[in-house]
Amino acid sequence: MKDFKNRLLFNLNYFLFWIVYFVFARFFFLAYYFDKTQELGISTTLKTFLYGVQLDASFAAYLSFIPFLFIILSVFINPKVILKVIKGYTIFVALCISLLLLIDAGLYQAWGIRLDASLLPYLNTPTLMISSASNFQLASGVFSWLLISFLFIRLFDKIHKTSTTKIALGSWLEIPFFVLITATLIVPVRGGFQTIPVNQSNVYFSDQMFANHAAINFIWNFSNTITHKSDGTNPYAYFDAETALKRINKTKNKLLEADTDTILTTTKPNVILILWESLPAKVVGALGGEPNVTPNLNKLSKEGLLFTNFYANGDRTDKGIPAVLSGYYPPPVKRIMRMPNKTRSLPMLPKEMKKLGYHTSFYYGGDLNFGNMNTYLRNAGINDIVDGSAFDKKDWNSKWGAYDDVFMKRFAKDLSTRQKEPFFKIALTLTSHEPYEIKGAYKFGKDTEDNKFRSAHSYTDQVIGDFIAFAKQQAWYKNTVIVIMSDHGHTSPKHEGPYFSPKKFRIPMLWLGGAVNPNMKEIATFSSQVDFSYTLLELLKGDNKDFVFSKNIFNNSDEQFAHYTFNKGYGTLDKNGIFVYDFVSNQPILSQGKNTAKLDSLGKAITQNAYQDFLDRK
């Protein structure tokens, strides 16, 4: 009977060990984002623990299955051997989970979601995966990982030592009872006896999204998204397919045509597209943002055609590029650029430009294998590709690739040689990506991540300003459109309101050059990256029929809208209102202005229609 009691206590203590770990993990996450936690207040912060315990218990039960089964074996196999096996298993799991704990905390700032299957594609390029972290962050992260692992391994060691001295061989009559105990773990795994197993929505309790995210058990979320593969059905289907399409076309069909005869001064201009890494409107003074971060862009905005209500469709580069060059909405979870079997059937702006007689080029100072960018660009039919291998390693920062000033000088050098016109050249910058390693002084300092972010963009702003000054001296400038556009928005600097509000996704787009009508100064219609290819091809009399998600930016109808997606959610907005929706809680994150019901149905219809297209592509 004594051995039976000790085995029972071991099982209970083992399960509680993981509950304690996950309570600590939530405390760690809340402390890591102390500024956000302060905004929650004491009551809401405590509720994250109360509601979160459901998923904590669920994953603690998952982790307890193997030890509980081994405890059954200790009835007739030397318990010391069994307990050593359990100890080895627990140490390994604690090391793995503690590593993911640190990764989860580090990624949340940039991604705005708890750890999920989005991490997996980055494991193919581990060196680049950690490039967003500074050396200090990496060193402190490794130290924290070892410290947390050590503390919990020591805690478990106390349970192990106590059990080693108390558990002995037992009676065969104990086996059915411990089999039953092991089987009862299914109850916390499912979150109770209800029909539907526990999921993320069970722990969503607040209108403050950070509180809901803090309540999620990070490793449960990670494991759940890995194991729950899509069965090919559309989880965002709110309407039948015909109704969804009608809802979209009711708005969009009015926006396809526009009077564009006065936009350009020539019928076949050269086109240079500069994609500026991570630049949000929040730091662009010309768009009402901070006045001193991008002085060159602010000045140039008075010379060219500035789009004042322009939005990114996603929040990462591998979402932004297909949006810009293929007119394709990013799926709420997946990354289509990482799927060559699907990207090869996408419409491609470079291919259509080649049909119009353009020579196409793509320049990037880093590794094009990251995010499967190289495959996507090859599928796009680009003639010439220049990547980080073209630059001396001494001109690289320690993480991503060549500094922007070196990169853009190479871009300018190639443009200074005789170019076959018309040309379509794309340059993607990189120095303003985390961890914001730049040349020279940090204009805003580097005491905080936001100030490093500002300093990095100030550096790139100077680089862009120098390039435009160079371009103005070239013979081809008078027949050229230079488009400066961000590849996506950013959480920095910190903004008021929900994490996924339009403030994160609003970005600059500016058209410069001798081929742009100098009398046009601003376009205030609501538009986004997916509209760019369609609009440009319309101006150049090209074929844009396959860009089915796009509309003409220069249509000045009141129906103009922008739509963006994030992890399991979307935002849709127009001149009259904003509607941001979360598919986990199935409730709006932000709803303001007039006609939000219209924006709600339009956003759901677009998400459904775009995701079905994603599923159907082979």
C-alpha positions in Angstrom: 0.0 0.0 0.0 2.9 2.3 0.8 4.4 1.8 -2.7 1.0 2.5 -4.2 0.8 5.8 -2.4 4.3 6.8 -3.4 3.6 6.1 -7.1 0.4 8.1 -6.8 2.2 11.0 -5.2 4.9 10.9 -7.9 2.3 11.2 -10.6 0.6 14.1 -8.9 3.9 15.9 -8.3 5.0 15.3 -11.9 1.9 16.8 -13.3 2.1 19.8 -10.9 5.8 20.2 -11.8 4.7 21.2 -15.3 1.9 23.3 -14.1 4.4 25.3 -12.0 6.7 25.5 -15.1 3.9 27.0 -17.2 2.9 29.4 -14.5 6.5 30.6 -14.4 6.5 30.8 -18.3 3.5 33.1 -18.2 5.1 35.2 -15.5 8.3 35.4 -17.6 6.3 36.5 -20.7 4.5 39.2 -18.8 7.7 40.4 -17.2 9.5 40.4 -20.6 6.8 42.7 -21.9 6.4 44.7 -18.7 5.3 47.9 -20.4 2.4 46.0 -22.0 1.6 44.2 -18.8 1.4 47.5 -16.9 -1.4 48.6 -19.3 -3.5 45.5 -18.3 -3.8 46.3 -14.6 -3.5 43.9 -11.7 -6.9 42.3 -12.2 -6.6 41.5 -15.9 -3.0 40.3 -15.3 -4.1 37.8 -12.7 -6.9 36.6 -15.0 -4.3 35.6 -17.6 -3.2 33.0 -15.1 -6.7 32.0 -14.2 -7.9 31.5 -17.8 -4.5 30.2 -19.0 -4.5 27.3 -16.6 -6.8 25.4 -18.9 -4.1 25.1 -21.6 -1.4 24.7 -19.0 -3.1 21.7 -17.6 -3.7 20.4 -21.1 -0.1 20.4 -22.1 1.1 19.3 -18.6 -1.1 16.2 -19.2 0.4 15.6 -22.7 3.9 15.7 -21.1 2.8 13.4 -18.3 1.6 10.5 -20.5 5.1 8.9 -20.9 6.2 9.2 -17.3 2.8 7.9 -16.1 3.2 4.8 -18.4 6.7 4.3 -17.1 5.5 4.4 -13.5 3.3 1.4 -14.3 6.4 -0.4 -15.4 8.0 0.3 -12.1 5.6 -2.2 -10.5 7.7 -5.0 -11.9 10.9 -3.4 -13.2 13.6 -1.9 -11.0 12.1 1.6 -10.1 15.5 3.2 -9.9 16.0 2.3 -13.6 12.5 3.6 -14.5 13.0 6.8 -12.6 16.3 7.5 -14.4 14.6 7.1 -17.7 11.9 9.5 -16.6 14.6 11.9 -15.4 16.3 11.8 -18.8 13.1 12.4 -20.6 12.2 15.3 -18.4 15.6 17.0 -18.7 15.4 16.7 -22.5 11.9 18.1 -22.6 12.8 20.9 -20.2 15.7 22.0 -22.3 13.6 22.0 -25.5 10.7 23.8 -24.0 12.9 26.4 -22.3 14.6 27.1 -25.6 11.1 27.6 -27.2 10.1 29.8 -24.3 12.9 32.3 -25.1 12.2 32.1 -28.9 8.5 32.8 -28.2 9.3 35.8 -26.1 11.7 37.2 -28.6 9.5 36.7 -31.7 6.3 38.2 -30.1 7.6 41.7 -30.5 8.0 41.4 -34.2 5.2 38.9 -35.0 2.5 39.8 -32.5 1.5 36.2 -32.0 2.5 33.4 -29.7 4.8 30.7 -31.0 3.2 28.6 -33.8 4.1 26.7 -36.9 5.3 29.9 -38.6 8.6 29.1 -37.0 9.2 25.9 -38.9 10.1 27.3 -42.4 12.9 29.3 -40.7 14.6 26.2 -39.4 15.8 25.5 -42.9 18.1 28.5 -42.6 19.0 28.6 -38.9 21.8 31.2 -39.4 19.4 33.6 -41.0 16.7 32.7 -38.5 18.7 34.2 -35.7 19.8 37.2 -37.7 17.1 39.4 -36.3 18.8 39.2 -32.8 21.8 41.2 -31.8 24.9 39.5 -30.3 23.9 40.7 -26.9 20.4 39.3 -27.3 21.8 36.0 -28.4 24.2 35.8 -25.5 21.6 36.8 -22.9 19.2 34.4 -24.5 21.6 31.5 -24.2 22.3 32.4 -20.6 18.6 32.7 -19.8 17.9 29.4 -21.5 20.6 27.6 -19.5 19.6 29.3 -16.2 15.8 28.5 -16.6 16.6 24.9 -17.6 19.0 24.5 -14.7 16.5 25.8 -12.1 13.7 23.5 -13.3 15.9 20.5 -13.6 17.0 21.1 -10.0 13.4 21.4 -9.0 12.6 18.1 -10.7 15.7 16.5 -9.1 14.1 17.0 -5.7 11.0 15.1 -6.9 13.3 12.4 -8.4 15.4 11.9 -5.3 12.4 11.7 -3.0 10.8 9.1 -5.3 14.0 7.0 -5.7 14.1 6.4 -2.0 10.4 5.7 -1.6 9.2 3.7 -4.7 9.9 0.0 -4.8 8.6 -3.0 -6.7 4.9 -3.4 -6.1 1.9 -5.6 -6.6 0.5 -6.5 -10.0 -2.9 -5.4 -8.6 -1.7 -1.8 -8.8 -1.4 -1.9 -12.6 -5.1 -1.6 -13.5 -5.4 1.4 -11.2 -2.4 3.3 -12.7 -3.6 2.4 -16.2 -6.8 4.1 -15.3 -5.0 7.1 -13.8 -3.0 7.5 -17.1 -6.2 7.2 -19.1 -7.7 10.0 -17.0 -5.1 12.4 -18.4 -7.3 12.7 -21.4 -9.6 14.9 -19.3 -7.2 17.8 -18.8 -5.8 17.2 -22.4 -9.3 17.9 -23.7 -10.0 20.6 -21.1 -12.9 18.8 -19.5 -15.8 16.7 -20.6 -17.4 19.0 -23.2 -17.9 18.0 -26.8 -15.3 20.4 -28.3 -11.7 20.0 -27.0 -10.1 23.1 -25.4 -8.6 25.5 -27.8 -7.1 29.0 -27.9 -10.6 30.7 -27.8 -11.2 29.1 -24.4 -8.5 31.4 -22.9 -9.5 34.6 -24.7 -11.3 36.6 -22.0 -10.4 40.3 -22.6 -10.9 43.1 -25.1 -7.1 43.7 -24.7 -5.5 41.3 -27.2 -2.2 41.2 -25.2 -4.0 39.8 -22.2 -5.5 37.0 -24.4 -2.1 36.3 -25.9 -0.5 36.1 -22.4 -3.1 33.6 -21.4 -2.1 31.2 -24.2 0.3 28.4 -23.3 3.0 29.0 -25.8 4.1 25.3 -26.2 0.5 24.1 -26.4 -0.1 26.7 -29.2 3.1 25.6 -31.0 2.2 21.9 -30.8 -1.4 22.5 -31.8 -0.5 24.4 -35.0 2.0 21.7 -36.0 -0.3 18.7 -35.5 -3.5 20.2 -36.9 -2.8 20.1 -40.6 -5.3 21.6 -43.0 -7.7 19.0 -44.5 -8.2 21.2 -47.6 -11.3 23.0 -46.3 -11.5 26.7 -46.0 -11.6 27.7 -42.3 -12.5 31.3 -43.3 -15.7 30.4 -45.3 -18.5 32.6 -44.0 -20.5 32.7 -47.2 -21.1 30.4 -50.2 -18.4 31.0 -52.9 -20.8 32.9 -55.2 -22.0 35.2 -52.4 -18.5 36.0 -51.3 -17.5 36.9 -54.9 -20.5 39.0 -55.4 -19.8 40.9 -52.2 -16.3 41.7 -53.4 -17.3 42.6 -56.9 -20.0 44.8 -55.7 -17.3 47.1 -54.4 -14.3 46.3 -56.5 -15.8 46.4 -60.0 -16.4 50.1 -59.6 -12.7 50.6 -58.9 -11.0 48.9 -61.9 -11.2 51.7 -64.3 -9.7 55.2 -63.8 -8.7 58.2 -65.9 -4.9 57.6 -66.0 -4.0 59.7 -69.1 -2.5 62.4 -67.0 -0.4 60.3 -64.6 2.7 59.8 -66.7 4.4 62.0 -69.3 5.5 59.1 -71.5 3.9 55.8 -72.6 6.8 53.4 -71.8 9.0 54.8 -69.0 11.8 53.0 -67.2 10.6 51.8 -63.8 12.7 51.5 -60.7 11.0 50.0 -57.6 12.8 50.5 -54.3 11.4 48.3 -51.5 12.4 49.8 -48.2 12.7 47.3 -45.4 10.2 47.7 -42.6 9.4 51.4 -43.0 6.0 52.4 -41.5 4.2 55.7 -42.0 4.6 56.2 -38.3 8.2 57.6 -38.8 7.5 59.5 -42.1 6.9 63.1 -41.4 5.3 63.6 -44.8 2.6 61.2 -43.8 2.0 62.8 -40.4 4.5 60.6 -38.6 7.6 61.5 -36.6 9.1 64.5 -38.4 12.9 63.9 -38.1 13.5 60.2 -38.9 13.2 60.4 -42.7 14.1 64.0 -43.7 15.1 63.0 -47.3 11.9 61.1 -47.9 9.9 64.0 -46.5 11.6 66.4 -48.9 11.2 64.2 -51.9 7.5 63.7 -51.0 7.0 67.4 -51.9 8.6 66.8 -55.4 6.8 63.6 -56.4 3.4 61.8 -56.2 2.7 60.8 -52.6 0.1 58.1 -51.7 -1.2 59.1 -48.3 -3.5 56.2 -47.5 -1.4 53.3 -48.7 -1.2 50.0 -46.8 0.9 46.9 -46.6 -1.0 43.6 -47.0 1.1 41.7 -44.5 3.8 42.1 -41.9 6.8 40.3 -43.3 9.0 40.6 -46.4 7.9 37.1 -47.7 4.3 38.4 -47.5 5.1 41.8 -49.0 6.9 40.7 -52.1 4.1 38.5 -53.5 1.6 41.2 -52.6 3.6 43.8 -54.6 4.7 41.7 -57.6 1.8 39.3 -57.8 -1.1 41.3 -56.5 -1.7 38.4 -54.0 -3.1 38.7 -50.5 -1.0 36.9 -47.9 -2.9 34.0 -46.4 -3.7 34.5 -42.7 -1.2 31.8 -41.6 0.7 30.4 -44.6 3.5 32.0 -46.6 2.9 31.4 -50.3 6.4 32.5 -51.3 7.8 29.5 -49.5 5.7 27.1 -51.7 7.1 26.9 -55.2 4.3 24.6 -56.3 1.9 27.4 -55.7 4.0 30.5 -56.6 4.7 29.2 -60.1 1.1 29.7 -61.1 0.9 33.3 -59.7 0.6 36.3 -62.0 4.0 38.0 -62.0 4.6 41.7 -62.7 8.2 41.0 -64.1 6.8 38.5 -66.6 4.2 41.0 -67.9 6.9 43.8 -68.0 9.1 41.5 -70.2 6.1 41.1 -72.6 6.1 44.8 -72.9 9.8 44.8 -73.8 11.3 45.6 -70.4 14.6 44.2 -69.2 14.1 43.1 -65.6 16.5 43.0 -62.7 16.4 42.3 -58.9 19.0 43.5 -56.4 19.3 42.4 -52.8 22.3 42.6 -50.5 21.5 39.4 -48.5 20.8 35.7 -49.0 18.0 35.1 -51.4 17.5 31.6 -50.1 15.8 33.1 -47.0 12.1 32.6 -47.3 12.5 30.8 -50.6 12.8 34.3 -52.3 15.2 32.9 -54.9 12.7 30.4 -56.2 9.9 33.0 -56.3 12.0 35.4 -58.3 13.1 32.8 -60.7 9.4 31.9 -61.2 8.8 35.6 -61.9 11.1 35.4 -64.9 13.5 38.1 -63.8 16.5 38.4 -66.2 19.3 39.5 -63.8 19.5 38.8 -60.1 22.2 40.3 -57.9 22.4 39.1 -54.3 24.7 39.2 -51.3 27.3 37.0 -53.0 28.2 40.0 -55.2 29.4 41.9 -52.2 32.7 41.6 -50.2 32.1 40.1 -46.7 33.8 43.2 -45.2 30.9 45.2 -46.4 28.3 43.0 -44.6 26.9 43.7 -41.2 27.1 40.7 -38.9 23.6 39.5 -39.7 21.8 40.1 -42.9 24.1 41.2 -45.7 25.7 44.3 -47.3 25.0 47.6 -45.7 22.5 49.7 -47.6 25.0 52.3 -48.7 27.2 49.7 -50.2 24.3 48.0 -51.8 22.7 51.1 -53.3 26.1 52.3 -54.6 26.3 49.0 -56.5 22.8 49.5 -57.8 23.7 53.1 -58.9 26.9 51.9 -60.5 25.1 49.4 -62.7 22.6 52.1 -63.6 25.4 54.5 -64.6 26.5 52.2 -67.3 24.6 52.2 -70.5 21.3 50.6 -69.9 19.0 48.9 -72.4 15.8 50.8 -72.2 13.1 50.4 -71.1 14.2 48.7 -67.9 12.4 47.5 -64.8 14.7 47.3 -61.8 13.8 46.3 -58.2 16.0 47.0 -55.2 15.2 45.5 -51.8 17.1 47.2 -48.9 17.9 45.3 -45.6 19.8 47.4 -43.1 16.7 48.7 -41.4 15.8 45.1 -40.4 16.4 43.9 -36.8 18.9 44.1 -35.1 19.4 47.5 -36.8 23.2 47.3 -37.3 24.2 50.5 -39.3 27.3 52.4 -40.3 28.1 55.5 -38.4 26.4 57.2 -35.5 22.9 56.2 -34.3 21.1 59.5 -34.8 18.5 58.6 -32.1 20.8 56.5 -30.0 20.4 52.9 -29.3 19.2 52.8 -25.7 15.9 51.2 -26.8 14.7 49.1 -29.7 12.5 51.9 -30.9 15.5 54.3 -31.0 17.6 51.8 -32.8 14.7 51.4 -35.3 14.6 55.2 -35.8 18.3 55.4 -36.2 18.4 52.6 -38.8 15.7 54.2 -40.9 17.5 57.5 -40.7 20.6 55.8 -42.1 18.6 54.2 -44.9 16.9 57.5 -45.6 20.2 59.1 -46.2 21.2 56.3 -48.6 17.9 56.7 -50.5 18.4 60.4 -50.6 21.9 60.0 -52.1 20.6 57.6 -54.7 17.9 59.9 -55.9 20.4 62.7 -56.1 22.5 60.4 -58.3 19.5 59.4 -60.4 18.6 63.0 -61.2 21.9 63.4 -62.9 21.4 60.5 -65.3 20.2 60.8 -68.8 17.5 58.1 -68.2 15.9 60.0 -65.3 13.7 62.1 -67.5 12.0 58.9 -68.8 11.8 57.1 -65.5 9.4 56.4 -62.7 11.1 55.7 -59.4 8.7 54.1 -56.9 9.7 54.1 -53.2 7.6 51.7 -51.2 8.0 49.9 -47.9 7.8 46.1 -48.0 5.7 46.0 -44.9 4.9 48.0 -41.8 6.2 47.5 -38.3 5.3 47.5 -34.6 8.0 50.0 -33.9 7.8 52.7 -32.8 5.1 51.7 -30.3 1.7 52.9 -31.3 -1.5 53.4 -29.4 -4.3 51.0 -30.0 -4.4 47.3 -30.9 -1.2 45.6 -32.1 -2.8 44.8 -35.4 -4.4 48.2 -36.0 -4.0 49.9 -39.3 -1.2 52.0 -37.7 1.1 49.0 -38.0 0.3 48.4 -41.7 0.2 52.0 -43.1 3.3 52.5 -45.2 4.7 55.1 -47.6 4.6 54.9 -51.4 6.1 57.7 -53.4 6.5 58.1 -57.2 9.3 60.2 -58.5 11.1 60.8 -61.8 10.8 62.7 -65.0 8.1 60.4 -66.3 5.7 61.4 -63.5 3.4 64.3 -64.1 4.8 67.1 -61.9 1.4 68.6 -61.4 0.2 65.6 -59.4 1.2 65.8 -55.8 -1.0 63.5 -53.6 -3.3 60.5 -54.0 -5.5 60.1 -50.9 -7.6 57.1 -52.0 -7.3 54.0 -49.9 -5.2 51.3 -51.6 -2.6 48.6 -50.8 0.3 46.7 -52.2 -1.9 44.2 -54.1 -3.1 47.2 -56.2 0.4 48.2 -57.4 1.0 45.7 -60.3 -2.5 46.1 -61.7 -2.2 49.9 -61.7 1.2 50.0 -63.2 0.3 47.6 -66.0 -2.8 49.7 -66.6 -0.6 52.7 -67.1 1.7 50.9 -69.4 -1.1 49.3 -71.4 -0.1 45.9 -70.3 -2.1 42.7 -69.5 -3.4 42.9 -65.9 -6.4 40.6 -66.2 -4.8 37.8 -64.0 -4.3 40.2 -61.0 -7.8 39.3 -59.8 -7.4 40.7 -56.3 -6.3 44.1 -57.4 -7.9 47.4 -58.3 -6.8 50.7 -59.8 -5.3 53.0 -57.3 -6.1 56.1 -59.3 -9.9 55.5 -59.2 -11.2 58.2 -56.9 -14.4 56.5 -55.9 -15.6 56.6 -52.3 -15.6 52.8 -52.5 -11.8 52.6 -52.4 -10.6 50.3 -49.6 -7.5 48.6 -48.2 -7.4 45.1 -46.8 -4.6 43.4 -44.9 -4.1 40.1 -43.1 -2.3 38.9 -40.1 -2.0 35.6 -38.2 -5.6 34.4 -38.0 -7.1 37.8 -38.6 -7.7 40.7 -41.0 -8.2 44.4 -41.2 -10.4 46.2 -43.7 -10.7 50.0 -43.9 -11.9 52.9 -46.1 -12.4 56.6 -45.7 -15.4 56.1 -43.4 -14.3 53.4 -41.0 -12.0 50.6 -39.8 -12.8 47.0 -39.0 -10.2 44.6 -37.6 -11.2 41.0 -36.9 -9.6 38.1 -35.0 -10.5 34.6 -36.1 -9.4 32.9 -32.9 -11.9 34.7 -30.6 -14.3 35.3 -33.5 -14.7 38.9 -32.5 -13.6 42.3 -33.7 -10.4 43.8 -32.3 -11.2 47.2 -33.6 -14.4 48.7 -35.0 -14.8 52.4 -35.6 -16.5 54.8 -37.9 -19.5 54.4 -40.2 -20.5 51.2 -42.2 -18.4 48.8 -40.1 -20.9 46.1 -40.9 -20.1 46.6 -44.6 -16.4 46.4 -43.9 -16.9 43.3 -41.8 -18.6 41.4 -44.6 -16.2 42.7 -47.2 -13.2 41.6 -45.1 -14.6 38.2 -44.5 -15.4 37.8 -48.2 -12.0 38.8 -49.3 -10.3 36.5 -46.8 -12.5 33.6 -47.8 -12.0 34.2 -51.5 -8.2 34.7 -51.3 -7.7 31.7 -49.1 -9.7 29.5 -51.3 -7.6 30.6 -54.2 -4.5 29.6 -52.1 -5.9 26.2 -51.4 -6.8 25.6 -55.1 -3.4 26.4 -56.5 -1.3 23.3 -57.2 
